């Protein structure tokens, strides 16, 4: 493992002094912020074959081909592909035997007089680790949260240097590369919500794990992957979509877990403002869902991810423990309806005022944020542990001083009781299922969907063959 270098200056200088590495830097939209570092520290002639920027759309299209959006993964990958192939075409024969080539690119928008939203952009690098080998690639998406364009540009330059240095020197340890992306940067000024590794040197990397690590290490508040295991930029997936989300541990998903989501989805897509085609259904795990009060176990997380992917679910990992924070995140990207599928026990937690002591307005402020855009809860009943009777959202007993608030939410359809839930499933609890698995009690298999049970048995997930 190579020692960490202290700052972007030292990283850029180290790369410039290494005559075995040679490449191109192409930047669109926010100035030559990354290239500037390599020229500023000196010796760039030994590293950079070409630095360029094509601000005009017609110029950009003439080089990289047309695209629907200029700040997009599509544009970034076209840039990387073009610039890397050009390096090999022009220099492969004369320098290819002793040189490892790289092409770095970004396409970014920052604060300006015409763009007042947060800046964001795509950065990537296509690179060799040995002469003449097939290239590998790292792609990331960043939200720039600085107070002005100058701050965003400074962040972008350092992040670009960190990415180039990390790819060229830390590729053998993707986790270390991830950590190094944030060197000399503050998470107050940026958020990396997608990190995607591909190519021969990363053939053992599971990008779903990288999504988890982004959130766990504070680089992002949320990250997302689809049923095929592909990491995606959450904003692209959520943009102008009606969203139904279910938060759970999924350890493992039970018949109740899936029945709840299916019934909620059936009601959600029948809302006047929602169509089946535009609805995005998401299974969400928070860091708290993954930790069990201790460190997150990577193997355990990947086992849950395998099951959800097998079930065809899109997965969101977040650190939004409070639902009003999750709602704010979703509404950042969509103004369409949002539904949350949950059980009565979770609804009771949401009504606990202790969770909102850090808000000046307490539970009223939290609920104002939560239901601001007519977000709605679809609530599965539970059994009363004392009487065994059914408790629904409609007859849930709340604190007397919250009764009128709760009645308002019910009367306006912001909290809705789900019907048609199989009551036999209400006794199924994932903790009990895990205990039965590990005790060799096969009755757990009746409590999970058939395909889930089959996958658990075939792969011995969750230590299901171990004795308690």
C-alpha positions as CSV (number, residue, x, y, z in Angstrom):
1,X,0.0,0.0,0.0
2,X,1.4,3.4,-1.0
3,X,1.5,6.1,1.6
4,X,-1.1,8.8,1.3
5,X,0.1,12.1,-0.2
6,X,-0.9,15.2,1.7
7,X,-2.5,17.4,-0.9
8,X,-3.4,17.9,-4.6
9,X,-0.1,19.7,-5.2
10,X,1.9,16.7,-4.2
11,X,-0.3,14.3,-6.0
12,X,-0.1,16.2,-9.3
13,X,3.6,16.6,-9.0
14,X,4.1,12.9,-8.3
15,X,2.2,12.1,-11.5
16,X,4.1,14.7,-13.5
17,X,7.4,13.2,-12.4
18,X,6.4,9.7,-13.5
19,X,7.4,9.4,-17.2
20,X,5.7,6.1,-17.6
21,X,2.2,7.6,-17.4
22,X,0.9,9.8,-20.2
23,X,-2.6,11.0,-21.0
24,X,-5.3,13.5,-21.9
25,X,-7.4,15.8,-19.8
26,X,-10.7,16.9,-21.3
27,X,-13.1,19.2,-19.3
28,X,-16.4,20.6,-20.3
29,X,-18.4,23.2,-18.4
30,X,-16.4,24.4,-15.4
31,X,-13.0,25.4,-16.7
32,X,-9.7,23.6,-16.8
33,X,-9.8,23.1,-13.1
34,X,-8.1,19.7,-13.0
35,X,-5.6,20.4,-15.8
36,X,-4.7,23.6,-14.0
37,X,-3.2,21.7,-11.1
38,X,-0.8,19.7,-13.4
39,X,0.4,22.9,-15.2
40,X,0.7,24.8,-11.9
41,X,3.0,22.3,-10.1
42,X,5.3,22.1,-13.1
43,X,6.5,19.3,-15.3
44,X,3.1,18.7,-17.0
45,X,4.8,18.2,-20.4
46,X,5.9,14.8,-19.2
47,X,2.3,13.8,-18.3
48,X,-0.2,15.6,-20.5
49,X,-0.4,14.9,-24.2
50,X,-3.4,17.2,-24.5
51,X,-5.6,19.4,-22.3
52,X,-8.8,20.7,-23.9
53,X,-12.3,22.1,-23.3
54,X,-15.1,22.4,-25.8
55,X,-17.7,24.7,-24.3
56,X,-19.7,25.4,-27.4
57,X,-22.3,22.6,-28.0
58,X,-21.7,22.4,-31.7
59,X,-17.9,22.1,-31.2
60,X,-18.6,19.4,-28.5
61,X,-20.9,17.5,-30.7
62,X,-18.5,17.6,-33.7
63,X,-15.9,16.0,-31.5
64,X,-17.8,13.5,-29.3
65,X,-21.1,13.1,-31.2
66,X,-24.6,14.5,-30.2
67,X,-26.3,13.7,-26.9
68,X,-29.5,14.6,-25.2
69,X,-27.8,16.2,-22.1
70,X,-24.3,17.6,-21.9
71,X,-23.8,17.0,-18.2
72,X,-24.6,13.3,-18.3
73,X,-22.9,9.9,-18.1
74,X,-23.6,9.5,-21.7
75,X,-21.5,12.5,-22.6
76,X,-18.7,11.6,-20.1
77,X,-18.3,8.1,-21.5
78,X,-18.3,9.4,-25.1
79,X,-15.5,11.8,-24.1
80,X,-13.5,9.0,-22.4
81,X,-13.9,6.6,-25.3
82,X,-12.9,9.2,-27.9
83,X,-9.9,10.6,-26.0
84,X,-8.5,7.2,-25.0
85,X,-8.8,5.7,-28.5
86,X,-7.1,8.8,-29.9
87,X,-4.2,8.4,-27.5
88,X,-3.7,4.7,-28.6
89,X,-4.2,5.6,-32.3
90,X,-1.6,8.4,-32.2
91,X,0.9,7.2,-29.6
92,X,0.4,3.5,-29.2
93,X,3.0,2.5,-31.7
94,X,5.7,4.9,-30.6
95,X,5.2,4.8,-26.8
96,X,2.9,1.9,-26.1
97,X,5.6,-0.5,-25.1
98,X,6.8,1.5,-22.1
99,X,3.9,3.8,-21.3
100,X,0.6,3.4,-19.5
101,X,-2.0,5.7,-21.0
102,X,-4.9,7.4,-19.4
103,X,-7.8,9.7,-20.4
104,X,-9.5,11.8,-17.8
105,X,-12.7,13.7,-18.6
106,X,-15.5,15.6,-16.8
107,X,-18.7,17.4,-17.7
108,X,-19.9,19.7,-15.0
109,X,-22.2,22.6,-14.3
110,X,-21.6,25.0,-11.3
111,X,-23.3,28.1,-9.9
112,X,-23.6,30.9,-12.3
113,X,-25.9,33.9,-13.0
114,X,-28.0,31.6,-15.2
115,X,-27.8,28.4,-13.0
116,X,-28.7,28.9,-9.4
117,X,-29.2,25.3,-8.4
118,X,-26.5,23.2,-6.9
119,X,-23.8,22.3,-9.3
120,X,-23.2,18.7,-10.3
121,X,-21.2,16.7,-12.8
122,X,-19.7,13.5,-14.1
123,X,-16.0,12.7,-13.8
124,X,-14.2,9.6,-15.1
125,X,-10.9,8.1,-16.0
126,X,-10.0,5.4,-18.5
127,X,-6.5,4.0,-17.8
128,X,-4.0,1.2,-18.1
129,X,-2.0,-0.2,-15.3
130,X,0.5,-2.1,-17.6
131,X,1.6,-1.2,-21.1
132,X,-0.6,-2.5,-23.9
133,X,-3.2,-3.9,-21.5
134,X,-7.0,-3.3,-22.0
135,X,-8.1,-0.2,-20.1
136,X,-10.1,-0.1,-16.8
137,X,-12.4,2.7,-15.9
138,X,-13.7,4.7,-12.9
139,X,-16.8,6.9,-13.2
140,X,-18.4,9.1,-10.5
141,X,-21.2,11.6,-10.1
142,X,-20.7,14.6,-7.8
143,X,-23.1,17.2,-6.4
144,X,-21.2,20.5,-5.7
145,X,-22.6,22.2,-2.6
146,X,-20.3,25.3,-2.4
147,X,-21.5,28.8,-1.8
148,X,-20.4,30.1,-5.1
149,X,-18.8,29.0,-8.4
150,X,-15.3,29.7,-7.2
151,X,-15.7,27.3,-4.3
152,X,-17.2,24.6,-6.6
153,X,-14.4,25.0,-9.1
154,X,-11.8,24.6,-6.4
155,X,-13.6,21.4,-5.2
156,X,-13.8,20.1,-8.8
157,X,-10.1,20.6,-9.4
158,X,-9.0,18.8,-6.2
159,X,-11.5,16.0,-6.8
160,X,-10.2,15.5,-10.4
161,X,-6.6,15.3,-9.2
162,X,-7.6,12.8,-6.4
163,X,-9.4,10.7,-9.0
164,X,-6.5,10.6,-11.4
165,X,-4.0,9.8,-8.6
166,X,-6.3,7.2,-7.1
167,X,-6.8,5.4,-10.4
168,X,-3.1,5.4,-11.3
169,X,-1.7,4.5,-7.8
170,X,-4.5,3.0,-5.7
171,X,-6.4,0.8,-8.2
172,X,-5.4,-2.4,-6.3
173,X,-7.6,-1.3,-3.3
174,X,-10.8,0.3,-4.5
175,X,-11.8,1.1,-0.9
176,X,-8.7,3.1,-0.4
177,X,-9.3,4.8,-3.7
178,X,-12.7,5.8,-2.6
179,X,-11.4,7.3,0.7
180,X,-8.7,9.1,-1.2
181,X,-11.3,10.9,-3.4
182,X,-12.1,13.0,-0.4
183,X,-8.6,14.0,0.5
184,X,-8.4,17.7,1.4
185,X,-12.1,18.1,0.6
186,X,-15.0,18.6,3.0
187,X,-18.3,16.8,2.6
188,X,-20.0,20.1,3.3
189,X,-18.9,21.1,-0.2
190,X,-19.6,18.0,-2.2
191,X,-21.5,14.7,-2.3
192,X,-20.4,11.7,-4.4
193,X,-23.6,9.6,-5.0
194,X,-22.3,7.2,-7.6
195,X,-19.0,5.4,-8.0
196,X,-18.6,2.8,-10.7
197,X,-15.6,0.6,-11.3
198,X,-15.2,-1.5,-14.5
199,X,-12.5,-3.2,-16.5
200,X,-9.9,-5.9,-15.9
201,X,-8.3,-4.6,-12.8
202,X,-11.7,-4.2,-11.1
203,X,-13.2,-7.5,-12.2
204,X,-13.6,-8.6,-8.6
205,X,-15.2,-5.3,-7.5
206,X,-18.9,-5.4,-6.5
207,X,-20.2,-1.9,-7.2
208,X,-23.1,-2.5,-4.9
209,X,-20.6,-2.6,-2.1
210,X,-19.1,0.6,-3.3
211,X,-22.6,2.2,-3.1
212,X,-22.8,1.1,0.6
213,X,-19.3,2.5,1.3
214,X,-20.1,5.9,-0.2
215,X,-22.9,6.3,2.4
216,X,-21.1,4.6,5.2
217,X,-18.0,6.8,4.8
218,X,-20.0,10.0,4.5
219,X,-19.3,10.7,0.9
220,X,-23.0,10.7,0.2
221,X,-26.3,10.6,2.0
222,X,-27.7,8.0,-0.4
223,X,-26.7,5.6,-3.2
224,X,-28.7,3.4,-5.4
225,X,-28.4,0.2,-7.6
226,X,-30.9,-1.6,-9.8
227,X,-32.0,-5.2,-9.9
228,X,-29.2,-6.1,-12.3
229,X,-26.7,-4.8,-9.7
230,X,-25.8,-1.7,-11.8
231,X,-25.1,1.4,-9.7
232,X,-27.1,4.4,-10.9
233,X,-27.2,8.1,-10.1
234,X,-30.3,8.5,-7.8
235,X,-31.3,11.8,-9.3
236,X,-31.5,10.2,-12.8
237,X,-33.7,7.4,-11.5
238,X,-36.0,9.6,-9.4
239,X,-36.4,12.5,-11.8
240,X,-40.1,13.3,-12.2
241,X,-41.1,9.8,-11.2
242,X,-43.9,8.8,-8.8
243,X,-42.0,6.9,-6.1
244,X,-43.2,4.1,-3.8
245,X,-40.6,3.2,-1.1
246,X,-40.5,0.4,1.5
247,X,-38.0,0.6,4.3
248,X,-37.0,-2.6,6.0
249,X,-34.1,-4.7,7.1
250,X,-34.8,-7.4,4.4
251,X,-32.9,-9.9,6.6
252,X,-34.5,-11.8,5.0
253,X,-37.6,-10.4,3.2
254,X,-40.6,-12.3,4.6
255,X,-43.9,-13.0,3.0
256,X,-45.3,-10.1,5.0
257,X,-42.6,-7.8,3.6
258,X,-43.5,-8.6,0.1
259,X,-47.3,-8.7,0.6
260,X,-47.1,-5.3,2.2
261,X,-45.3,-3.8,-0.8
262,X,-47.5,-5.5,-3.3
263,X,-50.7,-4.2,-1.7
264,X,-49.2,-0.7,-1.3
265,X,-48.1,-0.7,-5.0
266,X,-51.6,-1.8,-6.1
267,X,-53.1,1.2,-4.3
268,X,-50.4,3.6,-5.3
269,X,-50.7,3.1,-9.0
270,X,-54.4,3.6,-8.8
271,X,-53.9,7.2,-7.5
272,X,-55.2,9.7,-10.1
273,X,-51.7,11.3,-10.5
274,X,-49.9,8.0,-10.8
275,X,-49.6,5.6,-13.7
276,X,-48.1,2.2,-13.6
277,X,-45.4,3.0,-16.2
278,X,-44.2,6.1,-14.3
279,X,-44.1,4.6,-10.9
280,X,-40.7,3.7,-9.4
281,X,-40.7,1.1,-6.6
282,X,-37.7,1.1,-4.3
283,X,-36.6,-1.1,-1.4
284,X,-34.6,1.1,1.1
285,X,-32.1,0.1,3.7
286,X,-30.7,2.7,6.1
287,X,-27.3,2.3,7.7
288,X,-29.2,1.6,11.0
289,X,-31.1,-1.2,9.2
290,X,-27.7,-2.7,8.3
291,X,-25.7,-2.4,11.5
292,X,-27.5,-4.3,14.3
293,X,-25.9,-1.8,16.7
294,X,-22.4,-2.9,15.5
295,X,-20.2,-2.5,12.5
296,X,-21.9,-3.3,9.2
297,X,-21.0,-6.8,8.0
298,X,-20.1,-6.6,4.3
299,X,-21.0,-10.3,3.5
300,X,-24.4,-9.8,5.3
301,X,-25.2,-6.7,3.2
302,X,-24.3,-8.4,-0.1
303,X,-26.5,-11.4,0.8
304,X,-29.5,-9.0,1.4
305,X,-28.6,-7.3,-1.9
306,X,-28.5,-10.6,-3.7
307,X,-32.0,-11.5,-2.5
308,X,-33.5,-8.1,-3.4
309,X,-31.8,-8.2,-6.9
310,X,-33.2,-11.7,-7.4
311,X,-36.7,-10.3,-6.5
312,X,-36.2,-7.6,-9.2
313,X,-36.0,-4.7,-6.7
314,X,-34.3,-1.3,-7.0
315,X,-32.3,-0.7,-3.9
316,X,-31.6,2.6,-2.1
317,X,-29.1,2.8,0.7
318,X,-29.4,5.9,2.9
319,X,-28.4,7.5,6.2
320,X,-31.8,9.2,6.4
321,X,-33.0,7.7,9.7
322,X,-35.9,10.2,9.9
323,X,-38.6,9.9,7.4
324,X,-38.9,13.6,6.9
325,X,-35.3,13.7,5.8
326,X,-36.0,10.9,3.3
327,X,-39.0,12.8,2.0
328,X,-36.9,15.9,1.5
329,X,-34.4,13.9,-0.4
330,X,-37.0,12.3,-2.7
331,X,-38.7,15.7,-3.4
332,X,-35.4,17.1,-4.4
333,X,-35.7,15.2,-7.6
334,X,-39.5,14.7,-8.2
335,X,-42.7,16.7,-7.7
336,X,-44.8,13.6,-8.4
337,X,-46.6,11.6,-5.7
338,X,-44.5,9.7,-3.1
339,X,-45.8,6.8,-1.1
340,X,-44.2,5.0,1.8
341,X,-45.2,1.4,2.6
342,X,-44.9,0.6,6.3
343,X,-46.4,-1.3,9.2
344,X,-48.2,0.1,12.3
345,X,-45.1,-0.4,14.5
346,X,-43.2,2.0,12.2
347,X,-46.0,4.4,12.2
348,X,-46.0,4.4,16.0
349,X,-42.3,5.3,15.9
350,X,-42.9,8.2,13.6
351,X,-45.5,9.6,16.1
352,X,-43.0,9.5,18.9
353,X,-42.1,13.1,19.7
354,X,-38.7,12.2,21.1
355,X,-37.4,11.7,17.6
356,X,-37.8,15.4,16.8
357,X,-36.1,17.0,19.8
358,X,-33.5,18.5,17.5
359,X,-36.1,20.4,15.5
360,X,-37.1,23.8,16.8
361,X,-40.7,23.1,15.8
362,X,-40.7,19.5,17.0
363,X,-43.1,17.0,15.5
364,X,-45.1,19.8,13.8
365,X,-42.0,20.9,11.9
366,X,-41.1,17.3,11.0
367,X,-44.6,16.6,9.7
368,X,-44.7,19.8,7.8
369,X,-41.6,18.7,6.0
370,X,-42.8,15.1,5.6
371,X,-46.2,15.8,4.2
372,X,-45.4,19.0,2.4
373,X,-46.0,17.6,-1.1
374,X,-48.8,15.3,-0.2
375,X,-46.6,12.3,0.6
376,X,-48.8,9.5,1.8
377,X,-48.3,6.4,4.1
378,X,-49.7,3.0,3.2
379,X,-50.0,1.2,6.5
380,X,-50.2,-2.5,7.1
381,X,-52.0,-3.6,10.2
382,X,-50.4,-5.5,13.1
383,X,-51.6,-7.8,15.9
384,X,-52.0,-6.4,19.4
385,X,-49.5,-8.3,21.5
386,X,-51.9,-8.3,24.4
387,X,-55.2,-9.3,22.9
388,X,-54.2,-10.7,19.5
389,X,-56.7,-8.4,17.9
390,X,-55.9,-6.4,14.7
391,X,-54.6,-2.9,15.0
392,X,-55.0,-0.7,11.8
393,X,-53.9,2.8,11.1
394,X,-57.6,3.8,11.4
395,X,-58.0,2.7,15.0
396,X,-54.4,3.3,16.2
397,X,-54.5,5.0,19.6
398,X,-52.2,8.0,19.7
399,X,-51.3,10.5,22.5
400,X,-54.3,12.7,23.4
401,X,-52.6,15.9,22.4
402,X,-51.7,14.4,18.9
403,X,-55.2,13.1,18.3
404,X,-56.4,16.0,16.2
405,X,-53.2,16.1,14.2
406,X,-53.5,12.4,13.5
407,X,-57.2,12.7,12.5
408,X,-56.3,15.5,10.1
409,X,-53.7,13.2,8.4
410,X,-56.3,10.3,8.2
411,X,-59.1,12.5,6.9
412,X,-56.9,14.0,4.1
413,X,-55.7,10.6,2.9
414,X,-52.1,11.2,4.0
415,X,-52.2,8.0,6.2
416,X,-54.1,5.1,4.7
417,X,-54.9,1.7,6.0
418,X,-54.0,-1.2,3.7
419,X,-56.6,-3.9,3.2
420,X,-56.2,-7.4,1.9
421,X,-53.0,-8.2,3.8
422,X,-52.8,-11.9,4.5
423,X,-53.3,-12.0,8.3
424,X,-51.4,-15.3,8.6
425,X,-48.3,-13.3,7.6
426,X,-48.6,-10.8,10.5
427,X,-46.8,-13.3,12.8
428,X,-43.7,-13.5,10.6
429,X,-40.7,-11.7,11.9
430,X,-37.3,-11.7,10.3
431,X,-35.5,-12.1,13.7
432,X,-37.5,-15.2,14.4
433,X,-36.8,-16.6,10.9
434,X,-33.0,-16.1,11.4
435,X,-33.2,-17.9,14.8
436,X,-35.1,-20.8,13.2
437,X,-32.6,-21.0,10.4
438,X,-29.6,-21.2,12.7
439,X,-31.4,-23.7,15.0
440,X,-32.0,-26.1,12.1
441,X,-35.8,-25.5,12.3
442,X,-37.0,-25.8,8.8
443,X,-40.4,-24.1,9.6
444,X,-38.7,-20.8,8.6
445,X,-39.1,-21.7,4.9
446,X,-42.9,-21.3,5.0
447,X,-42.4,-17.7,6.2
448,X,-40.5,-16.4,3.2
449,X,-41.3,-16.3,-0.5
450,X,-40.4,-19.6,-2.2
451,X,-37.7,-18.1,-4.4
452,X,-36.1,-16.4,-1.3
453,X,-36.0,-19.7,0.6
454,X,-34.5,-21.4,-2.4
455,X,-31.7,-18.8,-2.7
456,X,-31.0,-18.9,1.0
457,X,-30.7,-22.7,1.0
458,X,-28.6,-22.9,-2.2
459,X,-26.1,-20.3,-1.0
460,X,-26.3,-21.0,2.7
461,X,-27.1,-17.3,3.3
462,X,-27.3,-15.8,6.8
463,X,-25.4,-18.8,8.2
464,X,-28.6,-20.8,7.7
465,X,-26.8,-24.2,8.2
466,X,-25.1,-23.1,11.5
467,X,-26.5,-24.3,14.8
468,X,-27.4,-21.7,17.4
